[in-house]
């Protein structure tokens, strides 16, 4: 074989080998990036689920706070009425004593 042609073929083989190495590294990088993308997507879905849950809880909490305010007012009114009933009862009791 012609020495010049042989040298060119060897050079091409070296370049092909180097190119295969670069392609392998790029393939590994692409696979790694794909996995990272999937991980980020899963994390995003998980975060979205948490946010949705927290939004629902916040709305429920707001309703509960409103109900709690109403119940607190009702308890206050009941205590006042009971205090009045007790005062009337004591007055009647004292008035009925000889």
ROKE-458300 format. One line per field, with one value per atom (N, C-alpha, C, CB): x negated, y negated, z; atom name; chain; residue number from 1. Coordinates in pm, whole numbers, plus 50000, padded with zeros to 5 digits. Glycine has a CB too. Example, Ala and Ser with C-alpha at 12.3 -4.5 7.8 and 13.67 -1.06 7.14 Angstrom:
BEGIN
px: c(48681 | 48770 | 48680 | 48869 | 48715 | 48633 | 48710 | 48592)
py: c(50569 | 50450 | 50330 | 50447 | 50225 | 50106 | 49997 | 50060)
pz: c(50780 | 50780 | 50780 | 50905 | 50708 | 50714 | 50787 | 50572)
atom: c(N | CA | C | CB | N | CA | C | CB)
kette: c(A | A | A | A | A | A | A | A)
nr: c(1 | 1 | 1 | 1 | 2 | 2 | 2 | 2)
END
This chain:
BEGIN
px: c(49916 | 50000 | 49911 | 50096 | 49960 | 49888 | 49873 | 49962 | 49749 | 49724 | 49807 | 49575 | 49823 | 49900 | 50048 | 49884 | 50099 | 50238 | 50257 | 50277 | 50156 | 50161 | 50166 | 50040 | 50085 | 50081 | 50215 | 49965 | 50274 | 50404 | 50511 | 50443 | 50511 | 50608 | 50591 | 50592 | 50466 | 50439 | 50490 | 50288 | 50467 | 50512 | 50667 | 50459 | 50732 | 50879 | 50929 | 50930 | 50861 | 50901 | 50886 | 50818 | 50778 | 50758 | 50870 | 50619 | 50905 | 51012 | 51147 | 51020 | 51172 | 51295 | 51299 | 51308 | 51186 | 51178 | 51202 | 51042 | 51141 | 51161 | 51306 | 51067 | 51364 | 51503 | 51597 | 51539 | 51563 | 51644 | 51639 | 51594 | 51523 | 51510 | 51593 | 51363 | 51587 | 51666 | 51815 | 51631 | 51855 | 51996 | 52043 | 52018 | 51957 | 51992 | 52011 | 51884 | 51919 | 51930 | 52057 | 51805 | 52084 | 52207 | 52331 | 52210 | 52328 | 52443 | 52467 | 52421 | 52361 | 52373 | 52426 | 52236 | 52378 | 52428 | 52577 | 52349 | 52618 | 52760 | 52844 | 52780 | 52799 | 52873 | 52882 | 52807 | 52772 | 52771 | 52867 | 52628 | 52864 | 52953 | 53099 | 52919 | 53125 | 53260 | 53308 | 53267 | 53222 | 53257 | 53280 | 53148 | 53194 | 53211 | 53343 | 53093 | 53377 | 53504 | 53621 | 53515 | 53615 | 53722 | 53733 | 53697 | 53617 | 53618 | 53682 | 53475 | 53645 | 53702 | 53852 | 53632 | 53893 | 54035 | 54113 | 54056 | 54058 | 54122 | 54129 | 54044 | 54021 | 54018 | 54122 | 53877 | 54134 | 54233 | 54375 | 54220 | 54404 | 54536 | 54563 | 54547 | 54461 | 54475 | 54501 | 54349 | 54425 | 54445 | 54583 | 54338 | 54629 | 54762 | 54870 | 54787 | 54850 | 54946 | 54949 | 54910 | 54829 | 54821 | 54888 | 54675 | 54864 | 54923 | 55075 | 54868 | 55124 | 55269 | 55328 | 55302 | 55261 | 55306 | 55304 | 55219 | 55196 | 55186 | 55291 | 55046 | 55321 | 55428 | 55561 | 55437 | 55589 | 55715 | 55721 | 55730 | 55610 | 55604 | 55622 | 55470 | 55561 | 55574 | 55719 | 55484 | 55787 | 55929 | 56010 | 55985 | 55984 | 56056 | 56027 | 56016 | 55904 | 55864 | 55940 | 55712 | 55952 | 56024 | 56169 | 56019 | 56232 | 56371 | 56377 | 56425 | 56283 | 56281 | 56261 | 56171 | 56177 | 56156 | 56285 | 56043 | 56357 | 56484 | 56585 | 56540 | 56593 | 56684 | 56644 | 56686 | 56516 | 56466 | 56507 | 56314 | 56501 | 56542 | 56691 | 56511 | 56771 | 56916 | 56942 | 56989 | 56876 | 56896 | 56850 | 56821 | 56744 | 56695 | 56799 | 56560 | 56858 | 56963 | 57084 | 57004 | 57122 | 57236 | 57209 | 57267 | 57087 | 57051 | 57059 | 56909 | 57014 | 57018 | 57164 | 56948 | 57250 | 57392 | 57456 | 57467 | 57423 | 57478 | 57434 | 57435 | 57306 | 57256 | 57329 | 57103 | 57350 | 57421 | 57564 | 57421 | 57632 | 57770 | 57776 | 57830 | 57678 | 57675 | 57649 | 57567 | 57562 | 57536 | 57664 | 57422 | 57740 | 57866 | 57967 | 57925 | 57975 | 58065 | 58026 | 58064 | 57897 | 57850 | 57886 | 57697 | 57868 | 57906 | 58055 | 57868 | 58138 | 58283 | 58319 | 58356 | 58253 | 58281 | 58246 | 58201 | 58131 | 58092 | 58190 | 57949 | 58231 | 58328 | 58459 | 58355 | 58507 | 58632 | 58615 | 58675 | 58501 | 58474 | 58472 | 58340 | 58405 | 58396 | 58534 | 58293 | 58612 | 58744 | 58841 | 58800 | 58823 | 58915 | 58879 | 58915 | 58771 | 58734 | 58817 | 58582 | 58859 | 58940 | 58862 | 59008)
py: c(50117 | 50000 | 49876 | 50001 | 49776 | 49650 | 49592 | 49550 | 49553 | 49502 | 49376 | 49473 | 49291 | 49168 | 49201 | 49074 | 49295 | 49339 | 49410 | 49434 | 49490 | 49561 | 49462 | 49655 | 49357 | 49255 | 49181 | 49156 | 49150 | 49083 | 49171 | 49049 | 49300 | 49394 | 49403 | 49533 | 49407 | 49412 | 49284 | 49431 | 49171 | 49043 | 49040 | 48927 | 49091 | 49097 | 49189 | 49146 | 49302 | 49394 | 49330 | 49524 | 49253 | 49182 | 49080 | 49112 | 49008 | 48908 | 48975 | 48825 | 49089 | 49162 | 49210 | 49282 | 49259 | 49303 | 49187 | 49366 | 49071 | 48953 | 48908 | 48838 | 48914 | 48875 | 48969 | 48874 | 49098 | 49194 | 49160 | 49339 | 49122 | 49083 | 48960 | 49056 | 48861 | 48739 | 48771 | 48633 | 48855 | 48892 | 48968 | 48977 | 49055 | 49129 | 49033 | 49233 | 48937 | 48839 | 48756 | 48746 | 48715 | 48637 | 48719 | 48589 | 48847 | 48934 | 48945 | 49075 | 48962 | 48970 | 48840 | 49005 | 48726 | 48595 | 48580 | 48482 | 48622 | 48612 | 48699 | 48652 | 48821 | 48909 | 48849 | 49048 | 48789 | 48726 | 48606 | 48681 | 48526 | 48411 | 48456 | 48324 | 48563 | 48616 | 48660 | 48734 | 48727 | 48771 | 48651 | 48862 | 48550 | 48429 | 48359 | 48333 | 48358 | 48298 | 48374 | 48298 | 48506 | 48587 | 48562 | 48736 | 48554 | 48527 | 48391 | 48532 | 48289 | 48157 | 48155 | 48056 | 48231 | 48239 | 48305 | 48317 | 48413 | 48479 | 48383 | 48607 | 48309 | 48213 | 48103 | 48152 | 48057 | 47954 | 48006 | 47909 | 48128 | 48187 | 48201 | 48324 | 48242 | 48258 | 48121 | 48324 | 48020 | 47885 | 47833 | 47789 | 47857 | 47811 | 47878 | 47841 | 48007 | 48080 | 48020 | 48231 | 47989 | 47928 | 47792 | 47915 | 47712 | 47578 | 47588 | 47499 | 47680 | 47699 | 47739 | 47806 | 47830 | 47873 | 47758 | 47988 | 47680 | 47567 | 47461 | 47505 | 47439 | 47345 | 47391 | 47330 | 47520 | 47574 | 47559 | 47723 | 47588 | 47576 | 47430 | 47632 | 47338 | 47196 | 47151 | 47111 | 47197 | 47162 | 47221 | 47213 | 47347 | 47411 | 47337 | 47559 | 47294 | 47224 | 47092 | 47200 | 47023 | 46896 | 46917 | 46831 | 47020 | 47052 | 47086 | 47171 | 47166 | 47204 | 47082 | 47307 | 46989 | 46868 | 46787 | 46782 | 46777 | 46704 | 46773 | 46695 | 46906 | 46980 | 46964 | 47130 | 46964 | 46947 | 46812 | 46963 | 46708 | 46575 | 46573 | 46470 | 46637 | 46645 | 46721 | 46714 | 46835 | 46915 | 46839 | 47048 | 46764 | 46686 | 46582 | 46618 | 46517 | 46418 | 46486 | 46344 | 46603 | 46677 | 46717 | 46801 | 46765 | 46803 | 46682 | 46863 | 46568 | 46446 | 46410 | 46330 | 46415 | 46384 | 46483 | 46384 | 46611 | 46714 | 46689 | 46856 | 46654 | 46626 | 46506 | 46599 | 46404 | 46286 | 46321 | 46174 | 46400 | 46441 | 46527 | 46517 | 46619 | 46703 | 46620 | 46811 | 46522 | 46434 | 46360 | 46333 | 46316 | 46247 | 46341 | 46191 | 46464 | 46563 | 46589 | 46696 | 46599 | 46622 | 46504 | 46647 | 46382 | 46263 | 46263 | 46134 | 46293 | 46299 | 46408 | 46324 | 46522 | 46634 | 46594 | 46760 | 46528 | 46485 | 46381 | 46427 | 46291 | 46188 | 46253 | 46086 | 46348 | 46419 | 46496 | 46514 | 46558 | 46635 | 46542 | 46710 | 46430 | 46333 | 46272 | 46220 | 46249 | 46188 | 46287 | 46139 | 46413 | 46512 | 46549 | 46636 | 46501 | 46529 | 46440 | 46505 | 46494 | 46413 | 46312 | 46501)
pz: c(50000 | 50000 | 50000 | 50121 | 49936 | 49926 | 50067 | 49831 | 50106 | 50241 | 50270 | 50259 | 50174 | 50194 | 50217 | 50073 | 50139 | 50154 | 50289 | 50038 | 50325 | 50453 | 50568 | 50469 | 50561 | 50664 | 50672 | 50636 | 50558 | 50555 | 50620 | 50409 | 50589 | 50647 | 50799 | 50583 | 50844 | 50988 | 51055 | 51014 | 50989 | 51042 | 51049 | 50953 | 50946 | 50943 | 51055 | 50804 | 51074 | 51180 | 51318 | 51172 | 51336 | 51463 | 51484 | 51465 | 51378 | 51389 | 51418 | 51259 | 51354 | 51379 | 51524 | 51282 | 51573 | 51713 | 51809 | 51742 | 51780 | 51864 | 51857 | 51821 | 51738 | 51720 | 51797 | 51571 | 51795 | 51872 | 52022 | 51848 | 52069 | 52210 | 52242 | 52245 | 52154 | 52174 | 52170 | 52066 | 52075 | 52065 | 52189 | 51940 | 52241 | 52362 | 52481 | 52395 | 52496 | 52604 | 52586 | 52607 | 52463 | 52436 | 52466 | 52290 | 52430 | 52458 | 52608 | 52397 | 52683 | 52829 | 52886 | 52893 | 52834 | 52878 | 52849 | 52811 | 52729 | 52692 | 52784 | 52545 | 52812 | 52903 | 53043 | 52910 | 53089 | 53220 | 53222 | 53257 | 53117 | 53110 | 53103 | 52988 | 53032 | 53024 | 53162 | 52924 | 53237 | 53372 | 53463 | 53430 | 53451 | 53532 | 53497 | 53510 | 53369 | 53326 | 53387 | 53172 | 53384 | 53443 | 53593 | 53416 | 53659 | 53804 | 53834 | 53860 | 53755 | 53774 | 53746 | 53685 | 53647 | 53614 | 53728 | 53483 | 53782 | 53897 | 54016 | 53935 | 54038 | 54148 | 54126 | 54161 | 54002 | 53970 | 53997 | 53821 | 53954 | 53979 | 54128 | 53911 | 54199 | 54344 | 54410 | 54405 | 54367 | 54420 | 54387 | 54366 | 54265 | 54224 | 54310 | 54073 | 54338 | 54421 | 54563 | 54428 | 54616 | 54749 | 54752 | 54792 | 54648 | 54642 | 54635 | 54521 | 54554 | 54543 | 54678 | 54437 | 54746 | 54878 | 54977 | 54929 | 54974 | 55066 | 55035 | 55059 | 54908 | 54871 | 54927 | 54717 | 54912 | 54964 | 55116 | 54924 | 55182 | 55328 | 55369 | 55382 | 55294 | 55326 | 55314 | 55233 | 55210 | 55194 | 55309 | 55058 | 55341 | 55453 | 55583 | 55466 | 55603 | 55724 | 55735 | 55725 | 55622 | 55621 | 55665 | 55482 | 55611 | 55648 | 55797 | 55563 | 55844 | 55986 | 56076 | 56013 | 56034 | 56112 | 56121 | 56049 | 56008 | 56007 | 56099 | 55863 | 56090 | 56178 | 56324 | 56141 | 56350 | 56487 | 56542 | 56492 | 56459 | 56503 | 56536 | 56394 | 56450 | 56476 | 56606 | 56358 | 56622 | 56744 | 56869 | 56734 | 56858 | 56973 | 57013 | 56941 | 56914 | 56942 | 57004 | 56812 | 56951 | 57008 | 57152 | 56923 | 57180 | 57317 | 57411 | 57321 | 57363 | 57443 | 57476 | 57369 | 57374 | 57396 | 57493 | 57262 | 57479 | 57568 | 57712 | 57523 | 57731 | 57866 | 57926 | 57863 | 57844 | 57894 | 57932 | 57788 | 57851 | 57881 | 58007 | 57763 | 58019 | 58139 | 58263 | 58126 | 58251 | 58366 | 58405 | 58334 | 58304 | 58330 | 58397 | 58198 | 58348 | 58407 | 58552 | 58326 | 58578 | 58716 | 58804 | 58719 | 58753 | 58831 | 58863 | 58755 | 58762 | 58783 | 58884 | 58649 | 58871 | 58962 | 59105 | 58920 | 59123 | 59257 | 59310 | 59255 | 59222 | 59264 | 59308 | 59150 | 59229 | 59265 | 59394 | 59154 | 59407 | 59530 | 59651 | 59518 | 59637 | 59749 | 59777 | 59718 | 59672 | 59689 | 59754 | 59554 | 59733 | 59789 | 59931 | 59704 | 59984 | 60124 | 60215 | 60148 | 60328 | 60423 | 60499 | 60520)
atom: c(N | CA | C | CB | N | CA | C | CB | N | CA | C | CB | N | CA | C | CB | N | CA | C | CB | N | CA | C | CB | N | CA | C | CB | N | CA | C | CB | N | CA | C | CB | N | CA | C | CB | N | CA | C | CB | N | CA | C | CB | N | CA | C | CB | N | CA | C | CB | N | CA | C | CB | N | CA | C | CB | N | CA | C | CB | N | CA | C | CB | N | CA | C | CB | N | CA | C | CB | N | CA | C | CB | N | CA | C | CB | N | CA | C | CB | N | CA | C | CB | N | CA | C | CB | N | CA | C | CB | N | CA | C | CB | N | CA | C | CB | N | CA | C | CB | N | CA | C | CB | N | CA | C | CB | N | CA | C | CB | N | CA | C | CB | N | CA | C | CB | N | CA | C | CB | N | CA | C | CB | N | CA | C | CB | N | CA | C | CB | N | CA | C | CB | N | CA | C | CB | N | CA | C | CB | N | CA | C | CB | N | CA | C | CB | N | CA | C | CB | N | CA | C | CB | N | CA | C | CB | N | CA | C | CB | N | CA | C | CB | N | CA | C | CB | N | CA | C | CB | N | CA | C | CB | N | CA | C | CB | N | CA | C | CB | N | CA | C | CB | N | CA | C | CB | N | CA | C | CB | N | CA | C | CB | N | CA | C | CB | N | CA | C | CB | N | CA | C | CB | N | CA | C | CB | N | CA | C | CB | N | CA | C | CB | N | CA | C | CB | N | CA | C | CB | N | CA | C | CB | N | CA | C | CB | N | CA | C | CB | N | CA | C | CB | N | CA | C | CB | N | CA | C | CB | N | CA | C | CB | N | CA | C | CB | N | CA | C | CB | N | CA | C | CB | N | CA | C | CB | N | CA | C | CB | N | CA | C | CB | N | CA | C | CB | N | CA | C | CB | N | CA | C | CB | N | CA | C | CB | N | CA | C | CB | N | CA | C | CB | N | CA | C | CB | N | CA | C | CB | N | CA | C | CB | N | CA | C | CB | N | CA | C | CB | N | CA | C | CB | N | CA | C | CB | N | CA | C | CB | N | CA | C | CB | N | CA | C | CB | N | CA | C | CB | N | CA | C | CB | N | CA | C | CB | N | CA | C | CB)
kette: c(A | A | A | A | A | A | A | A | A | A | A | A | A | A | A | A | A | A | A | A | A | A | A | A | A | A | A | A | A | A | A | A | A | A | A | A | A | A | A | A | A | A | A | A | A | A | A | A | A | A | A | A | A | A | A | A | A | A | A | A | A | A | A | A | A | A | A | A | A | A | A | A | A | A | A | A | A | A | A | A | A | A | A | A | A | A | A | A | A | A | A | A | A | A | A | A | A | A | A | A | A | A | A | A | A | A | A | A | A | A | A | A | A | A | A | A | A | A | A | A | A | A | A | A | A | A | A | A | A | A | A | A | A | A | A | A | A | A | A | A | A | A | A | A | A | A | A | A | A | A | A | A | A | A | A | A | A | A | A | A | A | A | A | A | A | A | A | A | A | A | A | A | A | A | A | A | A | A | A | A | A | A | A | A | A | A | A | A | A | A | A | A | A | A | A | A | A | A | A | A | A | A | A | A | A | A | A | A | A | A | A | A | A | A | A | A | A | A | A | A | A | A | A | A | A | A | A | A | A | A | A | A | A | A | A | A | A | A | A | A | A | A | A | A | A | A | A | A | A | A | A | A | A | A | A | A | A | A | A | A | A | A | A | A | A | A | A | A | A | A | A | A | A | A | A | A | A | A | A | A | A | A | A | A | A | A | A | A | A | A | A | A | A | A | A | A | A | A | A | A | A | A | A | A | A | A | A | A | A | A | A | A | A | A | A | A | A | A | A | A | A | A | A | A | A | A | A | A | A | A | A | A | A | A | A | A | A | A | A | A | A | A | A | A | A | A | A | A | A | A | A | A | A | A | A | A | A | A | A | A | A | A | A | A | A | A | A | A | A | A | A | A | A | A | A | A | A | A | A | A | A | A | A | A | A | A | A | A | A | A | A | A)
nr: c(1 | 1 | 1 | 1 | 2 | 2 | 2 | 2 | 3 | 3 | 3 | 3 | 4 | 4 | 4 | 4 | 5 | 5 | 5 | 5 | 6 | 6 | 6 | 6 | 7 | 7 | 7 | 7 | 8 | 8 | 8 | 8 | 9 | 9 | 9 | 9 | 10 | 10 | 10 | 10 | 11 | 11 | 11 | 11 | 12 | 12 | 12 | 12 | 13 | 13 | 13 | 13 | 14 | 14 | 14 | 14 | 15 | 15 | 15 | 15 | 16 | 16 | 16 | 16 | 17 | 17 | 17 | 17 | 18 | 18 | 18 | 18 | 19 | 19 | 19 | 19 | 20 | 20 | 20 | 20 | 21 | 21 | 21 | 21 | 22 | 22 | 22 | 22 | 23 | 23 | 23 | 23 | 24 | 24 | 24 | 24 | 25 | 25 | 25 | 25 | 26 | 26 | 26 | 26 | 27 | 27 | 27 | 27 | 28 | 28 | 28 | 28 | 29 | 29 | 29 | 29 | 30 | 30 | 30 | 30 | 31 | 31 | 31 | 31 | 32 | 32 | 32 | 32 | 33 | 33 | 33 | 33 | 34 | 34 | 34 | 34 | 35 | 35 | 35 | 35 | 36 | 36 | 36 | 36 | 37 | 37 | 37 | 37 | 38 | 38 | 38 | 38 | 39 | 39 | 39 | 39 | 40 | 40 | 40 | 40 | 41 | 41 | 41 | 41 | 42 | 42 | 42 | 42 | 43 | 43 | 43 | 43 | 44 | 44 | 44 | 44 | 45 | 45 | 45 | 45 | 46 | 46 | 46 | 46 | 47 | 47 | 47 | 47 | 48 | 48 | 48 | 48 | 49 | 49 | 49 | 49 | 50 | 50 | 50 | 50 | 51 | 51 | 51 | 51 | 52 | 52 | 52 | 52 | 53 | 53 | 53 | 53 | 54 | 54 | 54 | 54 | 55 | 55 | 55 | 55 | 56 | 56 | 56 | 56 | 57 | 57 | 57 | 57 | 58 | 58 | 58 | 58 | 59 | 59 | 59 | 59 | 60 | 60 | 60 | 60 | 61 | 61 | 61 | 61 | 62 | 62 | 62 | 62 | 63 | 63 | 63 | 63 | 64 | 64 | 64 | 64 | 65 | 65 | 65 | 65 | 66 | 66 | 66 | 66 | 67 | 67 | 67 | 67 | 68 | 68 | 68 | 68 | 69 | 69 | 69 | 69 | 70 | 70 | 70 | 70 | 71 | 71 | 71 | 71 | 72 | 72 | 72 | 72 | 73 | 73 | 73 | 73 | 74 | 74 | 74 | 74 | 75 | 75 | 75 | 75 | 76 | 76 | 76 | 76 | 77 | 77 | 77 | 77 | 78 | 78 | 78 | 78 | 79 | 79 | 79 | 79 | 80 | 80 | 80 | 80 | 81 | 81 | 81 | 81 | 82 | 82 | 82 | 82 | 83 | 83 | 83 | 83 | 84 | 84 | 84 | 84 | 85 | 85 | 85 | 85 | 86 | 86 | 86 | 86 | 87 | 87 | 87 | 87 | 88 | 88 | 88 | 88 | 89 | 89 | 89 | 89 | 90 | 90 | 90 | 90 | 91 | 91 | 91 | 91 | 92 | 92 | 92 | 92 | 93 | 93 | 93 | 93 | 94 | 94 | 94 | 94 | 95 | 95 | 95 | 95 | 96 | 96 | 96 | 96 | 97 | 97 | 97 | 97 | 98 | 98 | 98 | 98)
END
